């Protein structure tokens, strides 16, 4: 079928991969940093185009027939009537809209009303909260805003020469806070609630649709958000969950319908294939390991991992609730972490090290149970992030999660997912692929770990953790969770 490209325009860089459209084999790749400050909360969107030009230089795209664009989620480009930004774009991790998000929750009548309306409760990162922040703090810029795009929408529009038609995809739209994955429709009333007036929104394309063709004849697929592209690049399917181990954590699963949660613990994203990606976030993951390593004076997490493996399951009775920054799942924003079970024999570095790993994984298993409680099936867990390589994580995770654990080899799955989407749109346009079936690319190369005989041990560790959590934060998850 030819060759296709996928690009990942993240908050700090652009990465481009060129792949064989039939097999997904990566043929060549390019990279360029964005010309922005490392922790900038706003940026001139032209910076994304500049780094894209640099990443794709040197004939990288020669012979490419289609391109897919994945970009940082939750970035906001507010445009005026002429299609020019009214101010620099707000990036995804900008926290300034926290008060605005809380305002919006109240304005619609609480968390339940939002979960019902769009499958998520406003967070500071979402566009709906950013629009409210804009209306409150920069009313003049808000007044001039007539069109709202996300980074991937804006990049696709630019690549196509700024046509009259502006597009997005289900995945991108589902992160805005004003599009419902369940109904597949925008809620313009929520845009008005946030911004104070209506604004034009991009048309939501189907997974295999093309956004258009460049003057040079290059097909541009619908594009999507980074999370959705990474899931598509990994090749996850129903029964799979993806656990991301960053400073904070997240558990995302593939599901056949939108799984909203009245308490707002689940964010109901759509994916890049026509399915759904319910996500549950925790505020504390590797953060708990780093804190423990500092406390024990072990410089590297690899040392903490070695130490932990000298202890035994259950950490000699030590239980660590890793809620160091408060917690979002369960909703305990003002709490602190807890260490219990201190006895003379448990006060050893290896037991504390293991308790940190068990606490982090049990907390993520709690998040997974929120999804399971809504009927989401989890048979296999993909572990992402640097900490997924730690022997202690690989040894403990299968038993604690009660599932097969897959640790994919590091690769740029976001850009690969964007390229796979491009191959799909190309195949549909040529009549060689069905709009309902994506190209069957090779899955990620990975190590696989089974719970095996440790399954019962994992259950006991979880029970010890759950009993401690229930004692210290009774009813934090409501009735019957994590049993």
C-alpha positions as CSV (number, residue, x, y, z in Angstrom):
1,X,0.0,0.0,0.0
2,X,3.0,2.3,0.3
3,X,4.5,4.4,3.1
4,X,2.8,6.7,5.7
5,X,4.0,9.0,8.4
6,X,2.8,9.7,11.9
7,X,3.8,12.7,14.0
8,X,3.7,13.2,17.7
9,X,3.7,16.9,18.7
10,X,4.0,16.7,22.4
11,X,4.4,19.6,24.9
12,X,8.2,19.7,24.3
13,X,9.0,18.2,20.9
14,X,7.9,16.8,17.6
15,X,8.7,13.3,16.6
16,X,8.0,11.9,13.1
17,X,8.0,8.2,12.1
18,X,7.7,6.9,8.6
19,X,6.2,3.4,8.4
20,X,5.4,0.7,5.9
21,X,1.6,1.1,5.5
22,X,1.0,-2.7,5.4
23,X,3.2,-4.0,8.3
24,X,3.9,-0.9,10.4
25,X,7.6,-1.4,10.3
26,X,9.4,1.9,11.1
27,X,11.5,2.9,8.1
28,X,13.0,6.2,9.3
29,X,12.3,8.9,11.9
30,X,13.0,12.5,12.8
31,X,12.9,14.6,15.9
32,X,13.1,18.3,16.9
33,X,12.6,20.1,20.2
34,X,9.9,22.8,20.3
35,X,11.5,26.3,20.5
36,X,9.8,26.9,23.9
37,X,10.7,27.2,27.6
38,X,10.7,23.8,29.3
39,X,7.9,24.6,31.7
40,X,6.0,27.2,29.7
41,X,2.3,27.2,30.2
42,X,1.6,29.1,27.0
43,X,3.2,29.0,23.6
44,X,2.9,30.6,20.1
45,X,1.4,27.7,18.1
46,X,3.8,28.6,15.2
47,X,6.5,26.9,17.5
48,X,4.8,23.6,16.8
49,X,5.0,24.2,13.0
50,X,8.7,25.2,13.2
51,X,9.7,22.1,15.1
52,X,7.5,19.9,12.7
53,X,9.4,21.5,9.7
54,X,12.7,20.7,11.4
55,X,11.8,17.1,12.4
56,X,10.6,16.3,8.9
57,X,13.6,17.9,7.1
58,X,16.2,16.2,4.9
59,X,13.7,14.4,2.7
60,X,12.2,12.4,5.6
61,X,8.7,12.6,4.1
62,X,9.8,11.6,0.5
63,X,7.4,9.2,-1.0
64,X,4.9,9.4,1.9
65,X,1.3,9.2,0.8
66,X,-0.6,9.9,4.0
67,X,0.2,11.5,7.4
68,X,-1.5,11.3,10.8
69,X,-1.1,13.9,13.5
70,X,-1.2,13.2,17.2
71,X,-0.6,16.1,19.6
72,X,-0.6,17.0,23.3
73,X,-4.1,16.8,24.7
74,X,-5.9,19.7,26.4
75,X,-3.9,22.4,24.7
76,X,-6.2,25.3,23.6
77,X,-5.9,27.5,20.6
78,X,-8.5,30.3,20.7
79,X,-8.9,32.0,17.3
80,X,-10.6,35.2,16.1
81,X,-12.7,35.7,13.0
82,X,-9.6,35.8,10.7
83,X,-8.3,32.5,12.1
84,X,-5.5,34.2,14.1
85,X,-4.8,33.3,17.8
86,X,-6.3,35.8,20.2
87,X,-3.5,35.0,22.6
88,X,-0.7,32.4,22.9
89,X,-2.0,28.8,23.1
90,X,-2.5,27.4,26.6
91,X,-0.8,24.0,27.0
92,X,-2.3,20.9,28.5
93,X,-0.5,21.0,31.9
94,X,-1.4,24.6,32.7
95,X,-3.0,24.5,36.2
96,X,-4.3,28.1,36.3
97,X,-7.9,27.0,35.5
98,X,-8.4,25.1,38.8
99,X,-10.8,27.7,40.3
100,X,-12.5,28.0,36.9
101,X,-13.0,24.2,36.9
102,X,-14.5,24.2,40.4
103,X,-16.8,27.1,39.3
104,X,-18.1,25.1,36.4
105,X,-18.8,22.1,38.5
106,X,-21.1,24.2,40.7
107,X,-22.6,26.1,37.8
108,X,-24.0,22.9,36.2
109,X,-25.2,21.5,39.6
110,X,-22.3,19.3,40.7
111,X,-20.1,16.4,39.7
112,X,-23.0,14.0,38.9
113,X,-24.5,16.5,36.4
114,X,-21.2,16.8,34.5
115,X,-20.6,13.0,34.5
116,X,-24.1,12.6,33.1
117,X,-23.6,15.4,30.5
118,X,-20.2,14.6,29.0
119,X,-18.8,11.6,30.9
120,X,-16.2,13.7,32.9
121,X,-16.0,16.3,35.7
122,X,-14.2,19.5,34.7
123,X,-10.4,19.4,35.6
124,X,-8.1,22.4,35.2
125,X,-6.5,20.9,32.1
126,X,-9.7,20.6,30.1
127,X,-10.7,23.1,27.4
128,X,-14.0,23.8,29.1
129,X,-12.1,25.0,32.2
130,X,-9.6,27.0,30.1
131,X,-12.4,28.8,28.4
132,X,-13.9,29.7,31.8
133,X,-10.5,31.0,32.9
134,X,-10.2,33.0,29.7
135,X,-13.6,34.6,30.2
136,X,-12.8,35.5,33.8
137,X,-9.2,36.7,33.5
138,X,-8.9,38.0,29.9
139,X,-12.5,39.0,29.0
140,X,-11.3,41.0,25.9
141,X,-9.5,37.9,24.4
142,X,-12.6,35.8,25.3
143,X,-14.9,38.2,23.5
144,X,-12.8,38.0,20.3
145,X,-12.7,34.1,20.4
146,X,-14.9,32.8,17.6
147,X,-13.3,29.3,17.1
148,X,-11.7,26.9,19.6
149,X,-9.2,24.2,18.4
150,X,-6.8,21.8,20.2
151,X,-3.2,21.4,19.0
152,X,-3.9,18.4,16.8
153,X,-6.9,20.2,15.2
154,X,-4.8,23.3,14.6
155,X,-1.9,21.4,13.1
156,X,-4.1,19.5,10.7
157,X,-5.8,22.7,9.6
158,X,-2.4,24.4,9.0
159,X,-1.1,21.4,7.0
160,X,-4.2,21.5,4.8
161,X,-3.7,25.3,4.1
162,X,-6.3,26.6,6.6
163,X,-9.4,25.5,4.7
164,X,-13.0,26.6,5.6
165,X,-13.6,23.2,7.1
166,X,-12.0,22.6,10.5
167,X,-11.9,19.0,11.9
168,X,-11.1,17.0,14.9
169,X,-11.7,13.3,15.9
170,X,-13.7,11.6,18.7
171,X,-10.5,11.0,20.8
172,X,-9.6,14.7,20.8
173,X,-13.2,15.9,21.3
174,X,-13.7,13.6,24.3
175,X,-11.1,15.5,26.3
176,X,-12.7,18.9,25.9
177,X,-15.4,18.7,28.6
178,X,-18.0,19.8,26.1
179,X,-18.4,16.7,23.9
180,X,-20.0,13.5,25.1
181,X,-18.4,10.2,24.1
182,X,-21.7,8.5,25.0
183,X,-23.9,10.5,22.6
184,X,-21.1,11.5,20.2
185,X,-22.3,15.1,20.2
186,X,-21.1,18.5,21.3
187,X,-22.8,20.4,24.2
188,X,-22.7,24.0,22.8
189,X,-24.5,25.1,26.0
190,X,-21.5,24.1,28.1
191,X,-19.2,26.2,25.8
192,X,-21.5,29.1,26.4
193,X,-21.6,28.4,30.1
194,X,-17.7,28.6,30.1
195,X,-17.0,31.3,27.6
196,X,-20.0,33.5,28.0
197,X,-21.0,33.1,24.3
198,X,-21.0,30.5,21.5
199,X,-17.9,29.6,19.5
200,X,-17.4,27.5,16.4
201,X,-16.1,24.0,17.1
202,X,-14.4,21.6,14.7
203,X,-16.3,18.9,12.9
204,X,-15.8,15.4,14.5
205,X,-14.5,12.9,12.0
206,X,-14.8,9.1,12.2
207,X,-11.7,7.0,12.9
208,X,-10.9,6.1,9.3
209,X,-12.0,9.5,7.7
210,X,-9.5,11.8,6.1
211,X,-9.4,15.4,7.1
212,X,-8.4,16.3,3.6
213,X,-5.5,16.4,1.0
214,X,-2.7,18.9,0.8
215,X,-2.2,20.8,-2.4
216,X,0.7,18.4,-3.1
217,X,-1.6,15.4,-2.8
218,X,-0.7,14.2,0.7
219,X,-3.7,12.6,2.5
220,X,-4.1,13.9,6.1
221,X,-6.0,11.5,8.4
222,X,-8.3,12.7,11.2
223,X,-5.5,12.9,13.8
224,X,-6.1,12.4,17.6
225,X,-4.8,13.1,21.1
226,X,-1.6,11.6,22.4
227,X,-3.3,9.1,24.7
228,X,-5.5,7.7,22.0
229,X,-2.6,7.5,19.5
230,X,-0.4,5.7,22.0
231,X,-3.2,3.1,22.6
232,X,-3.6,2.6,18.9
233,X,0.2,2.3,18.4
234,X,0.4,-0.3,21.2
235,X,-2.4,-2.2,19.6
236,X,-4.5,-2.5,22.8
237,X,-8.0,-4.1,22.5
238,X,-11.0,-5.0,24.7
239,X,-9.8,-6.8,27.8
240,X,-6.6,-4.7,27.9
241,X,-5.7,-2.0,30.4
242,X,-2.8,0.4,30.2
243,X,-1.2,1.5,33.5
244,X,1.1,4.6,33.1
245,X,3.7,5.0,35.9
246,X,4.7,8.6,36.0
247,X,5.0,10.8,39.2
248,X,1.2,10.4,39.2
249,X,-0.5,7.4,37.7
250,X,-3.3,6.4,35.4
251,X,-5.3,3.3,34.4
252,X,-7.0,3.3,31.1
253,X,-8.9,0.4,29.5
254,X,-10.5,-0.3,26.1
255,X,-14.3,-0.7,26.5
256,X,-17.2,-1.1,24.0
257,X,-19.2,1.8,25.5
258,X,-18.7,5.0,27.4
259,X,-18.2,4.1,31.1
260,X,-19.1,7.3,33.0
261,X,-19.0,7.4,36.8
262,X,-21.4,9.6,38.8
263,X,-18.6,10.5,41.3
264,X,-16.4,11.7,38.5
265,X,-13.5,9.3,39.2
266,X,-13.7,8.0,35.6
267,X,-12.9,10.3,32.7
268,X,-14.8,8.9,29.7
269,X,-12.5,9.3,26.6
270,X,-13.3,8.0,23.1
271,X,-10.4,6.2,21.4
272,X,-9.1,6.4,17.8
273,X,-10.8,3.3,16.6
274,X,-14.5,3.8,17.4
275,X,-14.3,2.2,20.9
276,X,-14.0,3.9,24.3
277,X,-11.1,4.6,26.7
278,X,-12.3,5.1,30.2
279,X,-9.4,6.5,32.4
280,X,-8.9,6.7,36.1
281,X,-6.1,8.9,37.5
282,X,-4.2,8.7,40.7
283,X,-2.1,11.6,42.0
284,X,0.7,9.4,43.4
285,X,2.6,6.7,41.7
286,X,6.4,6.9,41.2
287,X,6.3,9.9,43.5
288,X,5.8,7.4,46.4
289,X,8.9,5.4,45.3
290,X,11.1,8.5,45.0
291,X,10.0,9.8,48.4
292,X,10.8,6.4,49.9
293,X,14.2,6.2,48.2
294,X,15.1,9.7,49.6
295,X,14.0,8.6,53.1
296,X,16.1,5.5,52.9
297,X,19.1,7.3,51.3
298,X,19.0,5.1,48.2
299,X,19.9,7.4,45.3
300,X,18.4,5.3,42.5
301,X,15.1,3.6,42.1
302,X,17.0,0.5,40.9
303,X,18.5,0.3,44.5
304,X,15.1,0.7,46.0
305,X,13.8,-2.2,43.8
306,X,16.7,-4.5,44.9
307,X,16.1,-3.7,48.5
308,X,12.3,-4.4,48.1
309,X,13.0,-7.8,46.7
310,X,14.9,-8.8,49.9
311,X,11.6,-8.4,51.8
312,X,8.6,-10.8,51.7
313,X,5.0,-10.3,50.4
314,X,3.1,-8.1,52.8
315,X,6.3,-6.3,53.8
316,X,6.3,-7.9,57.3
317,X,3.0,-6.2,58.0
318,X,4.0,-2.7,56.9
319,X,1.3,-0.9,54.8
320,X,1.9,2.3,53.0
321,X,-1.0,4.3,51.7
322,X,0.8,6.5,49.2
323,X,-1.5,9.6,49.3
324,X,1.4,12.0,49.5
325,X,-0.1,14.8,47.5
326,X,-3.7,14.1,48.6
327,X,-5.5,11.7,46.2
328,X,-7.9,11.8,43.4
329,X,-8.8,8.1,43.4
330,X,-10.3,7.8,46.1
331,X,-11.3,11.5,46.4
332,X,-9.2,12.6,49.4
333,X,-7.7,15.9,48.2
334,X,-6.5,17.1,51.6
335,X,-5.2,13.9,53.1
336,X,-1.6,12.7,53.6
337,X,0.1,9.4,53.1
338,X,0.1,6.8,55.9
339,X,2.5,4.1,57.1
340,X,1.0,1.5,59.5
341,X,2.1,-1.8,61.0
342,X,5.3,-0.6,62.5
343,X,6.7,-3.3,64.9
344,X,10.3,-3.8,65.9
345,X,10.7,-6.6,63.4
346,X,9.1,-4.6,60.5
347,X,11.4,-1.5,61.0
348,X,13.9,-2.5,58.3
349,X,14.8,-0.7,55.1
350,X,13.8,-3.6,52.9
351,X,10.3,-3.8,54.4
352,X,9.7,-0.1,53.9
353,X,11.0,-0.4,50.3
354,X,8.7,-3.2,49.5
355,X,5.7,-1.5,51.2
356,X,6.3,1.5,48.8
357,X,6.1,-0.8,45.8
358,X,3.1,-2.6,47.2
359,X,1.3,0.6,48.1
360,X,1.8,2.2,44.7
361,X,0.6,-1.0,42.9
362,X,-2.4,-1.5,45.3
363,X,-3.4,2.1,44.8
364,X,-3.4,1.6,41.0
365,X,-5.3,-1.7,41.5
366,X,-7.9,0.3,43.4
367,X,-8.1,2.6,40.3
368,X,-8.5,-0.5,38.1
369,X,-11.3,-1.7,40.4
370,X,-13.2,1.5,39.7
371,X,-13.2,0.5,36.0
372,X,-14.1,-3.1,36.8
373,X,-16.9,-1.9,39.0
374,X,-18.4,-0.3,35.8
375,X,-18.3,-3.5,33.9
376,X,-14.9,-3.0,32.2
377,X,-13.0,-6.2,31.7
378,X,-9.3,-6.4,32.4
379,X,-7.4,-9.5,31.4
380,X,-4.1,-8.1,30.4
381,X,-2.2,-5.0,31.7
382,X,0.3,-3.0,29.7
383,X,2.8,-1.2,32.0
384,X,4.3,2.1,30.6
385,X,6.8,4.5,32.0
386,X,10.5,4.1,33.2
387,X,9.4,2.4,36.4
388,X,7.9,-0.4,34.5
389,X,11.4,-1.7,33.9
390,X,12.1,-2.1,37.6
391,X,12.4,-5.7,38.7
392,X,10.3,-5.1,41.8
393,X,7.5,-3.7,39.7
394,X,7.6,-6.6,37.3
395,X,7.8,-9.2,40.2
396,X,4.8,-7.7,42.1
397,X,2.5,-6.3,39.5
398,X,1.0,-9.5,38.0
399,X,-0.1,-10.9,41.4
400,X,-1.4,-7.5,42.7
401,X,-3.3,-6.7,39.5
402,X,-4.5,-10.3,39.1
403,X,-3.7,-10.2,35.4
404,X,-1.0,-10.9,32.8
405,X,1.4,-7.9,32.7
406,X,3.0,-6.8,29.5
407,X,6.0,-4.4,29.5
408,X,6.4,-3.1,25.9
409,X,9.9,-2.2,24.6
410,X,10.3,1.6,24.7
411,X,9.2,3.1,21.3
412,X,7.3,6.2,20.2
413,X,3.9,4.5,20.3
414,X,2.1,7.9,19.9
415,X,3.7,8.6,16.5
416,X,3.3,5.0,15.5
417,X,-0.4,5.2,16.3
418,X,-0.7,8.4,14.3
419,X,1.0,6.6,11.3
420,X,-1.4,3.6,11.7
421,X,-4.3,6.0,11.5
422,X,-2.8,7.5,8.3
423,X,-2.5,4.0,6.8
424,X,-6.1,3.3,7.7
425,X,-7.4,6.5,6.1
426,X,-5.2,5.8,3.0
427,X,-6.5,2.2,2.7
428,X,-10.1,3.3,2.9
429,X,-9.5,6.1,0.3
430,X,-8.0,3.5,-2.0
431,X,-10.7,0.9,-1.3
432,X,-8.3,-1.7,0.1
433,X,-9.4,-1.3,3.8
434,X,-12.8,-1.3,5.5
435,X,-13.6,1.8,7.6
436,X,-14.5,-0.6,10.4
437,X,-11.2,-2.5,10.5
438,X,-7.8,-0.8,11.0
439,X,-4.7,-2.1,9.3
440,X,-3.4,-5.2,11.2
441,X,0.1,-4.0,12.2
442,X,2.5,-6.0,14.3
443,X,1.9,-5.4,18.0
444,X,4.6,-3.9,20.3
445,X,7.6,-6.1,21.2
446,X,7.3,-6.8,24.9
447,X,8.2,-8.8,27.9
448,X,5.2,-10.8,29.4
449,X,4.8,-11.6,33.1
450,X,2.1,-14.0,34.5
451,X,0.6,-14.0,38.1
452,X,1.1,-17.8,38.1
453,X,1.3,-19.3,41.6
454,X,1.6,-15.8,43.2
455,X,-2.0,-14.9,42.5
456,X,-3.2,-15.9,46.0
457,X,-0.3,-13.9,47.6
458,X,-1.3,-10.9,45.5
459,X,-4.8,-11.2,46.8
460,X,-3.6,-11.3,50.4
461,X,-1.4,-8.2,49.9
462,X,-4.4,-6.4,48.5
463,X,-6.6,-7.5,51.4
464,X,-4.1,-6.2,53.9
465,X,-3.9,-2.8,52.0
466,X,-7.7,-2.6,51.6
467,X,-8.3,-3.3,55.3
468,X,-5.8,-0.5,56.3
469,X,-7.4,1.9,53.8
470,X,-10.9,1.2,55.1
471,X,-9.7,1.7,58.7
472,X,-8.1,5.1,58.0
473,X,-10.4,6.4,55.3
474,X,-13.7,4.5,55.9
475,X,-16.0,4.5,52.8
476,X,-13.5,6.4,50.7
477,X,-14.6,4.4,47.7
478,X,-18.2,3.9,48.8
479,X,-19.5,0.4,49.5
480,X,-18.0,-2.8,48.3
481,X,-14.9,-1.5,46.4
482,X,-11.7,-3.4,46.2
483,X,-13.0,-6.5,48.1
